[in-house]
Amino acid sequence: MRVLRNDTEIPIKAPKQRTVLALLLSRANQVVSIDRLIQELWDEEPPTSGKQTLQSLVSRVKRSLEYGGDSTPRAVIGHPNGYELVLPDATCFDMLAFDDAVTRIRARSSMGYDQDVTAWMDRALGLWRGAPFGDVPATPVISAEATRLEEARLQLLEMRADIRLACNAYEEIVVGHRALLAEHSLRERLWGQLMLALYHTGRRTEALKAYSEVRELLAREIGVEPGGELRRLHRQMLDSAVPPPEPGTTSDPRPAALTAISRASAVLPRQLPPDLAHFIGRREELAGARDLLRHARTRKRGTVIAVSGMAGIGKTMFALHLAHQVRHRFSDGQLFVDLHTSESRPLDPGEVLLRLLRSAYSRYCPVNACRLRRVPIAAARCSVRQRRSISRELVDP
């Protein structure tokens, strides 16, 4: 953790002071209670003068952070029940800037990868200086924040690798992922991306060896087999059935179409809101709905389940709980749409369809909203050839 003022580092060397500053930074612009700070600093054995000692530590941190001249102040504010570190904007703290970039990336990538998304990825990853709070004494809050940030970074690296695979940047993936896997050897998605990169550089034997390596590692460390996606990719490689990726360029990071290889390396839509920890009742209704879905799958037919009832009886939570129970049957992903807007009015059906299409496909080909409005209602009853023509009309060249 480094503190800079006008590009000059401010020395805060005392471990307890660094811990206080890290705790306040991790909850920037929020009040951190005195009890929480004392518990984090001294765990179960706080000194009898804990509040006074804490006050002294905060005062020293505050003096270190004080700005002179015409610099913008950043102050530690005391409240009756705690302290707050006030930061005027996200640029003052790398962690806030990183979180802001991640929020933008997630919002934009739901409509497909584009140059703005990749630029924000590069900006977020460029903020990384090493392990978060690596030189600060560990506390429960600081450890949780460090874990959260590291997971977010790894997810960004995996998303970026998907884009680089689509751009045929295989050697870049091979070099980078070997280093990542040395530290994060249990992340199967990284292994899958490495296997794809090796395979498409003509190193099929090394790709298969990588699968054997991760399989042995998972069995030894946690006693499990690789997941379904990794096993499926392995079978494709054994059969030499992994199709070449669609051509991509560094200026346009999207593949031209959805292919088997892009499915293997893609982030599938997983849009279900969290399930309830404890769902009570409705066992018969849940069992009946699961049976309907199972029978539909046996007959290889789609089915629609409508849940009706008066307002407030839990229809939405019932549907979500059911969706979580059967989501393993829908390996291509799950979509979720809230049909009400912020103005409490129903969404336009065309808008709903546009969201679904973008969620499912626009990582690979952007859906044109204007053309979508012109699709006739009778499209659902068209022939396969006609539907293909309509699909091409919806997608930008």
C-alpha positions in Angstrom: 0.0 0.0 0.0 1.5 3.3 -1.1 0.2 6.8 -0.3 1.3 9.6 -2.7 0.9 13.4 -2.5 1.9 15.2 -5.6 3.8 12.2 -6.8 5.8 12.1 -3.5 5.3 9.1 -1.3 4.0 9.7 2.2 5.7 7.4 4.7 3.3 5.5 6.9 5.4 2.7 8.4 3.8 1.8 11.7 1.8 -1.4 11.2 -1.2 -0.3 13.2 -1.4 3.0 11.4 -1.2 1.2 8.0 -4.0 -1.2 9.2 -6.2 1.7 10.2 -5.6 3.5 6.9 -6.3 0.3 5.0 -9.5 -0.3 6.9 -10.8 3.2 6.2 -9.7 3.0 2.6 -11.6 -0.3 2.1 -14.7 1.5 3.2 -14.0 4.9 1.7 -16.7 7.5 2.1 -18.4 5.3 4.6 -18.4 5.4 8.4 -16.4 2.6 9.9 -17.6 2.0 13.5 -15.2 2.2 16.4 -16.1 -1.3 17.5 -15.3 -2.7 14.1 -11.9 -0.9 14.0 -11.0 -2.1 17.5 -12.0 -5.7 16.6 -10.0 -5.6 13.4 -6.9 -4.2 15.1 -6.8 -6.4 18.2 -9.2 -9.3 17.4 -10.5 -10.8 20.6 -7.9 -9.1 23.0 -8.3 -5.3 22.7 -6.4 -3.2 25.3 -8.3 -1.7 28.1 -7.6 1.7 26.5 -8.7 0.6 23.1 -10.7 3.6 22.2 -8.0 6.0 23.3 -5.3 4.1 21.4 -7.5 4.0 18.3 -8.1 7.7 18.5 -4.4 8.3 18.7 -3.7 6.1 15.7 -6.4 7.8 13.6 -5.0 11.2 14.5 -1.5 10.2 13.3 -3.0 8.9 10.1 -4.9 12.1 9.6 -1.8 14.2 10.1 0.0 12.2 7.5 -2.7 12.7 5.0 -3.1 16.4 5.5 -2.4 18.6 2.5 -0.8 21.9 2.5 -1.1 24.9 0.1 -3.8 24.7 -2.6 -4.0 20.9 -2.7 -7.3 19.2 -2.6 -7.9 18.0 1.0 -8.7 14.4 1.8 -9.8 14.2 5.4 -10.5 11.6 8.0 -13.7 12.7 9.6 -14.7 11.7 13.1 -18.3 10.7 13.8 -19.9 9.9 17.2 -19.7 6.1 16.4 -16.7 5.9 14.1 -14.5 7.4 11.5 -14.8 8.1 7.7 -12.1 8.7 5.1 -13.6 11.1 2.5 -12.3 10.8 -1.0 -13.6 13.3 -3.6 -13.6 10.8 -6.5 -12.4 7.4 -7.6 -9.2 8.8 -9.1 -7.9 9.3 -5.6 -7.6 5.6 -4.8 -6.6 2.8 -7.2 -9.1 0.4 -5.6 -12.0 2.7 -6.2 -10.8 3.4 -9.8 -10.5 -0.4 -10.4 -14.0 -1.1 -9.0 -15.4 1.7 -11.2 -13.7 0.2 -14.3 -15.1 -3.2 -13.4 -18.6 -1.9 -13.1 -18.3 -0.2 -16.5 -16.9 -3.4 -18.1 -19.8 -5.5 -16.7 -22.4 -3.1 -17.9 -20.9 -2.7 -21.4 -20.0 -6.4 -21.9 -23.6 -7.5 -21.3 -24.2 -6.0 -24.8 -21.1 -7.5 -26.3 -17.4 -6.9 -26.3 -16.2 -3.8 -28.2 -13.3 -1.5 -28.1 -14.6 0.5 -25.1 -14.8 -2.7 -23.1 -11.2 -3.7 -24.0 -10.0 -0.2 -23.2 -11.6 -0.3 -19.8 -10.1 -3.8 -19.2 -6.6 -2.5 -20.0 -7.2 0.5 -17.8 -8.4 -1.6 -14.9 -5.5 -4.1 -15.2 -3.0 -1.3 -15.6 -3.9 -0.2 -12.0 -2.5 -3.4 -10.6 0.7 -3.0 -8.5 0.8 -6.4 -6.8 -1.1 -8.2 -4.1 -3.7 -5.8 -2.6 -2.8 -4.7 0.9 0.1 -7.1 0.7 2.3 -5.1 3.1 -0.6 -4.5 5.6 -1.1 -6.8 8.6 -4.0 -9.1 7.8 -7.4 -8.6 9.4 -10.8 -10.2 8.4 -11.9 -7.1 6.5 -8.6 -6.5 4.8 -8.2 -10.2 3.8 -11.8 -10.3 2.4 -11.1 -7.1 0.3 -7.8 -8.5 -1.0 -9.6 -11.8 -2.0 -12.4 -9.9 -3.7 -10.0 -7.7 -5.7 -7.8 -10.6 -6.8 -10.9 -12.6 -7.9 -12.1 -9.5 -9.9 -8.7 -9.2 -11.5 -8.6 -12.9 -12.5 -12.1 -12.6 -14.0 -10.9 -9.6 -16.1 -7.8 -11.5 -17.3 -10.0 -14.5 -18.3 -12.5 -12.2 -20.1 -9.6 -10.5 -21.9 -8.1 -13.8 -22.8 -11.4 -14.8 -24.5 -11.1 -11.7 -26.6 -7.4 -12.3 -27.4 -8.3 -15.9 -28.5 -10.9 -14.5 -30.8 -8.2 -12.3 -32.3 -5.9 -15.3 -32.8 -3.3 -14.0 -30.3 -2.4 -17.5 -29.3 1.3 -17.1 -28.4 0.3 -14.2 -26.1 -2.1 -16.5 -24.2 0.4 -19.3 -24.0 3.1 -17.1 -22.4 0.7 -15.2 -20.1 -1.3 -18.2 -18.9 1.7 -20.2 -17.9 2.7 -17.5 -15.5 -0.9 -17.1 -14.2 -1.4 -20.8 -13.7 1.8 -21.0 -11.6 -0.1 -18.9 -9.0 -3.7 -20.0 -9.7 -3.4 -23.6 -10.7 -6.9 -24.6 -9.9 -8.7 -22.2 -12.3 -10.1 -24.5 -15.0 -11.0 -21.7 -17.3 -7.4 -20.6 -17.5 -6.4 -24.2 -18.3 -9.0 -24.4 -21.1 -7.8 -21.1 -22.6 -4.2 -22.4 -22.5 -5.3 -25.6 -24.2 -7.1 -23.7 -27.0 -4.1 -21.5 -27.5 -1.7 -24.5 -27.7 -4.0 -26.4 -30.0 -4.4 -23.5 -32.5 -0.6 -23.0 -32.7 -0.2 -26.6 -33.9 0.8 -27.9 -30.5 -1.9 -30.5 -30.0 0.3 -32.8 -28.0 1.1 -30.0 -25.5 -2.6 -29.1 -25.3 -3.5 -32.7 -24.4 -0.6 -32.8 -21.9 -2.0 -29.7 -20.3 -5.3 -31.5 -19.8 -3.5 -34.4 -18.2 -1.6 -32.0 -15.9 -4.7 -30.2 -14.7 -6.6 -33.5 -14.3 -3.8 -34.9 -12.1 -3.6 -31.6 -10.1 -7.4 -31.5 -9.4 -7.4 -35.2 -8.3 -4.4 -34.7 -6.0 -5.4 -31.3 -4.5 -9.2 -31.6 -4.1 -10.1 -35.1 -5.3 -12.3 -34.2 -8.3 -12.3 -34.6 -12.1 -12.2 -31.6 -14.4 -15.5 -29.9 -15.1 -17.7 -30.6 -18.1 -16.5 -27.8 -20.4 -12.8 -28.9 -19.9 -13.7 -32.6 -20.5 -15.7 -31.6 -23.6 -12.8 -29.6 -25.0 -10.4 -32.6 -24.3 -12.7 -34.9 -26.3 -12.8 -32.5 -29.2 -9.0 -32.3 -29.2 -8.6 -36.1 -29.1 -10.9 -36.3 -32.2 -9.2 -33.3 -33.8 -12.7 -31.8 -33.9 -11.9 -28.4 -32.6 -12.8 -26.1 -35.5 -10.6 -23.1 -36.3 -11.7 -19.8 -34.8 -13.4 -17.2 -36.9 -10.9 -14.5 -38.2 -10.5 -11.6 -35.9 -8.4 -8.5 -35.8 -6.9 -6.4 -33.0 -9.1 -3.5 -34.0 -12.3 -5.5 -33.8 -12.0 -8.1 -31.0 -15.3 -9.9 -31.8 -15.4 -13.1 -33.8 -17.5 -12.9 -37.0 -19.9 -15.6 -35.9 -20.8 -17.9 -33.0 -18.8 -21.1 -33.5 -18.0 -24.2 -31.5 -14.6 -22.8 -30.7 -16.0 -19.5 -29.5 -18.5 -21.4 -27.3 -15.6 -23.2 -25.7 -13.8 -20.0 -24.8 -16.8 -17.8 -24.1 -18.4 -16.4 -21.0 -21.9 -17.9 -21.1 -24.7 -15.8 -19.8 -25.5 -16.6 -16.2 -28.1 -14.0 -15.3 -30.1 -15.6 -12.6 -30.3 -13.4 -9.4 -29.1 -15.2 -6.2 -31.3 -17.9 -4.9 -32.8 -17.8 -1.4 -30.7 -19.5 1.2 -33.8 -21.2 2.6 -36.9 -21.6 0.5 -39.9 -23.0 2.4 -42.9 -24.8 1.0 -44.2 -25.2 -2.5 -42.7 -28.6 -2.8 -45.5 -30.1 -4.9 -45.5 -27.1 -7.3 -41.7 -27.3 -7.7 -41.8 -31.0 -8.3 -44.6 -30.6 -10.9 -42.6 -27.9 -12.7 -39.5 -30.0 -12.8 -41.5 -32.9 -14.2 -42.8 -30.6 -17.0 -39.3 -29.6 -17.9 -38.0 -33.1 -17.8 -40.8 -34.4 -20.1 -40.2 -31.5 -22.5 -36.5 -32.4 -22.6 -37.3 -36.1 -23.3 -39.5 -35.1 -26.2 -36.8 -32.6 -27.3 -39.3 -29.8 -27.2 -39.2 -26.4 -25.6 -41.8 -25.6 -22.9 -43.0 -22.5 -21.2 -44.1 -22.5 -17.5 -46.2 -19.6 -16.3 -46.6 -18.9 -12.6 -49.8 -17.1 -11.7 -51.2 -15.8 -8.4 -52.0 -12.6 -6.5 -49.4 -10.0 -5.9 -46.9 -10.6 -3.0 -47.3 -14.4 -2.6 -43.8 -15.1 -3.9 -44.2 -15.9 -7.6 -40.9 -14.4 -8.6 -38.9 -16.2 -5.8 -40.6 -19.5 -6.7 -39.6 -19.1 -10.4 -36.0 -18.2 -9.4 -35.8 -21.1 -7.0 -37.0 -23.4 -9.7 -34.6 -22.0 -12.2 -31.6 -22.6 -9.8 -32.8 -26.2 -9.3 -32.8 -27.0 -13.0 -30.0 -24.7 -14.3 -27.6 -27.6 -14.7 -29.9 -28.8 -17.6 -29.2 -25.6 -19.5 -25.5 -25.7 -20.1 -25.6 -22.9 -22.7 -26.5 -20.4 -20.0 -29.6 -18.8 -18.4 -31.2 -15.5 -19.2 -33.3 -13.3 -16.8 -35.4 -10.2 -17.7 -37.2 -8.0 -15.2 -40.3 -7.0 -17.2 -40.9 -3.8 -15.3 -39.0 -0.5 -15.8 -38.0 2.0 -13.1 -41.3 3.8 -13.9 -43.2 0.6 -13.0 -44.5 0.1 -16.5 -44.1 -3.1 -18.6 -41.2 -3.3 -21.0 -41.9 -3.2 -24.7 -41.7 -6.7 -26.1 -39.2 -5.6 -28.8 -36.9 -4.3 -26.0 -37.2 -7.6 -24.2 -36.3 -9.5 -27.3 -33.4 -7.1 -28.0 -32.0 -7.7 -24.5 -32.2 -11.4 -24.8 -30.5 -11.5 -28.2 -27.7 -9.2 -27.0 -27.2 -11.3 -23.9 -27.1 -14.5 -25.8 -25.2 -13.6 -29.0 -23.8 -10.0 -29.1 -20.4 -11.1 -27.7 -19.9 -12.5 -31.2 -22.1 -10.3 -33.4 -23.8 -7.0 -32.6 -27.6 -7.1 -32.8 -29.0 -4.2 -34.8 -31.9 -2.6 -32.8 -33.3 -0.7 -35.8 -33.4 -3.7 -37.9 -35.0 -5.7 -35.1 -38.0 -3.4 -35.1 -38.7 -4.4 -38.7 -38.9 -8.1 -38.1 -42.5 -9.3 -38.9 -44.5 -11.1 -36.2 -44.9 -14.0 -38.6 -41.1 -14.6 -38.4 -41.7 -17.3 -35.8 -43.7 -19.3 -38.4 -41.2 -18.9 -41.3 -39.2 -21.7 -42.8 -35.6 -22.4 -41.6 -34.2 -20.7 -44.7 -36.4 -17.6 -44.1 -35.4 -17.5 -40.5 -31.7 -17.6 -41.4 -32.3 -14.6 -43.8 -34.0 -12.7 -41.0 -31.1 -13.5 -38.6 -28.6 -12.2 -41.1 -30.7 -9.0 -41.4 -30.5 -8.5 -37.6 -26.7 -8.7 -37.5 -24.4 -5.9 -38.5 -21.9 -7.0 -41.2 
